[in-house]
Amino acid sequence: MRINVIKAYIFKEFKELLRSKMIFMVYLMPSMILILFGYGIRMEVVGARVIIIDNDKSKLSYELINKFEHSKYFETKVENISEKEALNRIKRAQTDILVIIPSSFEKKVLKKQKSEIGIFIDGAFPIRAMTMQSYATGVILDAANRLAEKYGVQGSFIEIEQRSLFNQAMRDENAIIPGVFGIVLLVAPAILSALLIVREKERGTIFNFYSSPIKKDEFLIAKLTPPFLLHSLNIFILLLISLYLFKVPFRGSFFLYFVASQLYIVISLSIGLLVSIITNRQIVAVVLVIMITIIPGFLYSGMLMPISSMEGESYIEAHLFPVMYYNHILYDVFLIGEGLKSFKTSFYLFILFVYGAALLAIGVFALKKELR
């Protein structure tokens, strides 16, 4: 392996990146995606529109309504309308939740009898609906326990002591930001590396490679080293944005974060390299990379849907893509801090290493030093 030849090619690649202005996109695109997703995606539901029909108009029902009115999660209106009209408002997307307090609410509670409260929720978006349902149920349970304590009612009221681990404040940023890392560092390096060889094909300069004495391994090292070094700096930039802009905690090992991220960049570059080898047009290469990386990145990163809740083919597909393994490590280093003490984390790091080595080997084998 001739080091001087590799250095000359690397210098040429850096000049090409500067001349084409693509070097600025290396840092602009990942940072913009992280910031946009960090501010744009919200799992928490605040200000859900609630209509309450109070058929009891008792002291206890007023206290229950007061709980809804003083919660940041609800914008509460008490209206004297029919149940049919209220349901029609949900159909017309004018309200999100309908709560119906029965006429015998206070009477049954004081007599230690069960009283049913009707809750109707707009379920067009299931995740949002489940979140609103949990909020409404929590408010009612809390109000019921307080009423039981206040009026000395001994009944089957439930007292819930709840504590959230690893993300005690339940901040969306703590869940979203580590998940976005897996998407950003999969898409951006792959797009850049996908343009490396296919650009040479479009310009005809690939014949210099075919006719020169440079070896395949030397050519690939020279091609992949610049994007690898450039995106290695992104590892630090994205981490600083997460820590200082979004205040995401970092409880784990920086060494584990760095090594896993470097392996993940190698995987992403290898995906782009394979696409670059099999395509002849830059636009085709970019579209193919986007299809291969963005769709699995969203579906199988665990950011929006836990992998453990998947079944059948989707569960198998999630384990075929590297984003699941990388994001598991990221959630550990950001929120948990178990590190390599966890067998699962160590095993996933090993899988990333095998994944990267296999893709690089396939790329070296697939690249032919001849005109096909």
N, C-alpha and C positions, 0 to 999 in steps of 0.2 A: 504494500500500500504506500503510495507516494504522497507524502505530506505536502510537498510544495505544490503539486497539482491540485490537491483538495483545497489548499489555502487560496490558490488563484481562482478557482471556481466559486468559493465562498465569497470572496471579494466581489466577483462579477455579480453574484446573486444579490448582494447588498446594494450594489449600484443600481441594479434593475428595480429593486423595491423602492429605492429613493426616487428614481426617475419616474416611476409609474404612480407615485404618491400612495401606494398601497401600505407603506409602512405606518402611515398615520391611522389607517383603518384598523391596524392591528390593536391599537390601544383605544381608539374612539368607540368602536362597535361593542366590545365587551363591557366597557364602563357604562355606556349608554343603556345597554340592555339591563345591567344590574340595577342601575338607578331607576329606570322606568318600571321594572318589575317590582323593585323594592317599595316604590311609592304607589304602584298601580294595583297590585294584587292584594286583596283584603279578604280574609276568611271570616273575620268578625263582622257581625251584622249590627249596625248602630242605626237607631231611628226607624225601626220597623213600624209601619202604620197599623195601629190597633183601634178597632171599634169595640166598645163594650156595651152590651145591652143588659142593663140592670133591671131585672124583673122583680127583685126583692125590695130594693130601696130601703135597706136596713142599715144599722150602724156597722154591722160586720161586712156587708157588701161594700160600703163606702171605704172602709179600711183596706179591703182588698184592692179596690180601684186605686186608692192612694199609692199602693205599692207599685202599680204599673205606671202611674203618672210621675213618680219620682225615680224611675229607672232610665238611664241613658240609652238603653237598648230599644225603648219604645216611644213613639209619639201617639199618645192616647187621647181618644175622643169618646165621651159617653153620649150616646145618642138614643133617642126614643123612637126607634124605627122597627119595622117588622124583621123577622129573621130572613124572610125571602129577599127583602130589599138589601139587607146586609150581605147576603151571599152573592147577590147580583153585583155588588160593588167589588167583591173579590174577583168575579168573572171579568169585570171591566178594568181590572188592575188599579182600582182606586184605593184599595186597602190590602194589607198583607195578612192580618190576623183578625179573627172575630171571636170574641169571648162572650158567652151567654151565661149570666148568673141566674139560676132558677128562682122562682118566687118564694120557695120555702127554704132558702139557703140558711138564714140565721136560725130559724126554728129547728131545723134538723140538726144543725151543729150543736146547739145548746142542749138538745135532747140526746146527744151522742149517737145520732143516726148519720149514715153516710149520705152525702149530698154530692151530686154530679154537676160539674161545671163543664159546659160545652166549649171546646176550642176548635175552630176551623182555620186552617192555614193554607195559604197559596202554595201548592206543591209543584208548580211548574218547573222550578229549579230545585231538585231534591236536596242538594247540600245546604243551600240557603234555608230551605224549609225545615230540615233537621236541626239546624242551628237555632232558628226562631222557636221551634218546638221546645228545645231544651231550655231556652231562656224563659219562655212562658211557664213551663212546668216548674222551673226553679223558683220563679216569683210566687206562684200559687202555693208550693210546698212551704216556702219560707213564711208566707202570710198565714197559712194554716197553723203552723207551729207556734207562731207568735200569738195568734188569736187563742189557741188552746191554752197557752201559758197565761195570757192576760185574764181569760174568763174562767180559768180553773177547770177546763173541760178535759176529762180523762178519756182518751179515745185512741184509735189506731193511727195517731199522727206519727210521721216518720221524721227522725232527726238525722240529717246527713252532715257528716264532717268530711269535707272534701279538700284534697291537697293535690296540686299539680306538680309533678317532678320535672326537673331539667329546664322547664320554661314556666317558672312560677307566675310571672306576670302575664302569661298567655299572649305575648306580643306576636303579631303576625310576622314582623320582620325576622324574628328568631327562627321561624319555620320556613319562610320564603327564601331568604337570602342564601343560606347554604344549598338549597335546592336549585337555585338559579346558577350557581357555580358549575354544576354538572352539565347544564345546557350550554352555557357560554363557552366553557373550555372544550366542549365537544364540537360545537359548530364553527367557531372562529378559526382555530388552527386547521380544521379540515378544509374549509373553503380556501384558505391561503395555499395549502399544499396541493389542493386539487388543480390549482392554476399553474403549478410549476412546470410540469411536463407538457400538458396540453397547450400551454402558451407557446412552447417551443415547436409543437406540431403545427399550429396555425401559422406561425411566422416562417416555418421551414428551417429554423436553426437547429432542429433536432438532428439534421443530417450531419452537423458537426460532431455530435455524439456518436452517430453510427460510424463515421469514417475515422474518428480519432482513436488513439491507442488507450484512452481512459477506460478503466474497468467499471463494471456495473456498480460494485460496492463503493468505489470512489465517487462515482457520479451521484449516487443516492445520498451519501454522507454530505457531499457538497450542497445538494439540493435541500436537504431537510435541516441542516444545521442552522441556517439563518432564521427560519420560522420557529425553530425550537428555542433558540436563544431569545428571540423577541417575545414569544409568549411565556417564557420563563419569568420575564419581568412582570407580565400580567398577573402572575401568581401573587406578587407583593402588592401591586396596585389594587386588585380586587379585595385583598385582605384588608388593606388600609381603609378602603371605602366602607367595607362592612363594619369595621371596628369603630371608626370615628364619625361616619355619616349616619349609619343606621344603629349604632350602639349594640351590635350583636356581641354577646360574650364569647370569649375564646378560652375554654377550660382544658383543652388537651395539649398534645405535643406539637410544637411547630415542626419538628423534624418529620413526624408522621405526615403532617399536612403537606410539607414540601415534597417528600418522596412520592406520596400518592399522586400529587398534582403533576409531577414530572412524568410519572408513568402514564398518567391519563393523557397528557399532551402528546406523548409518543403514540398512544393509541389513536388519538384524533388525527395526527399527521399521517399515520399509516392508512387510515380510512381514506383521507383525501388523496394519498399517493395511489392507492388502488383505483380510485375513480379516475384519476388523471391518466393512468396507464390504459384504461379500457375505453376512454372517450377521445374524440378528436376536435371538439369545439368547447370553448370556455363556457358558453352559456349552458350547454348540456351538462358540463361538469358541475357547475354551481347548482343547477336545479337538482341534479342527482344527489349531491351532498346534502342539500337542504332536506330532501325526502328521507335520506338515510339517518340523519342526525336529529333534526328538530322534532319530528313526530315521535320517535322513541324517547327523545329527551324529555318531552312533556309527559308522555304516558307512563314511563317507567322510572322516573327519577324519584318517585315517592313524595314529591312536593305537594301534589294535589290529591293523590290517592295512595294510601299505604299499600305496599306490595303484598303484605300479609293478608289483605282483604280480597286479593285477586284469586281467581279460580281458573282451572282448566288451561286453555291455550294462552290466555293473557299472562298467567303466572309463569308458564314456561318461557314465553317470549321475553318477559322482564329479566329472566336470568340469562338470556342470550346476549343482552346488551350491557356494555361496561358501565353505563351511567348509574345503574342501581348499586353496583359495588362501590363506586367512587363516592356517591352521595351518602352511603351508609358510613363511610369513613369520615366524611365531612361533618355529618351530624354528631358524630362522636367527638371530634376535636373541637367543635364549636360549643356544643351543649352538654355533653356528658363527661368527657375527659377520661374514659376508661383506657383508651389507647391500645397498645399491643398486649396488655394484660387480658384483653378479650380475645378468645380464640376466633370468634367470628370476624373481628376486625383484621386480625393477622391473616386469616385465610383469604379474606377479600383482597387484601394487599397482594398476596401471592397470585390470586386470580388475575389481577391487573397486570402483574409482571408477565405471566404466561400469555395473556391476551395480546399485550404489546409485542412480545417476542414472536408470536405466531403471525401476527399481521405483517410485521417487518419481513419475516422470512417469505411469506407469500408474495409480498411486493417485490423482493429481490428475484424470486423465481419468475414472476409474471412479466417483469421488464425484460424485453428482448433487445439485444444490441444489433438489430437488423430491421430493414424495412419490410413490413408485412403487407 
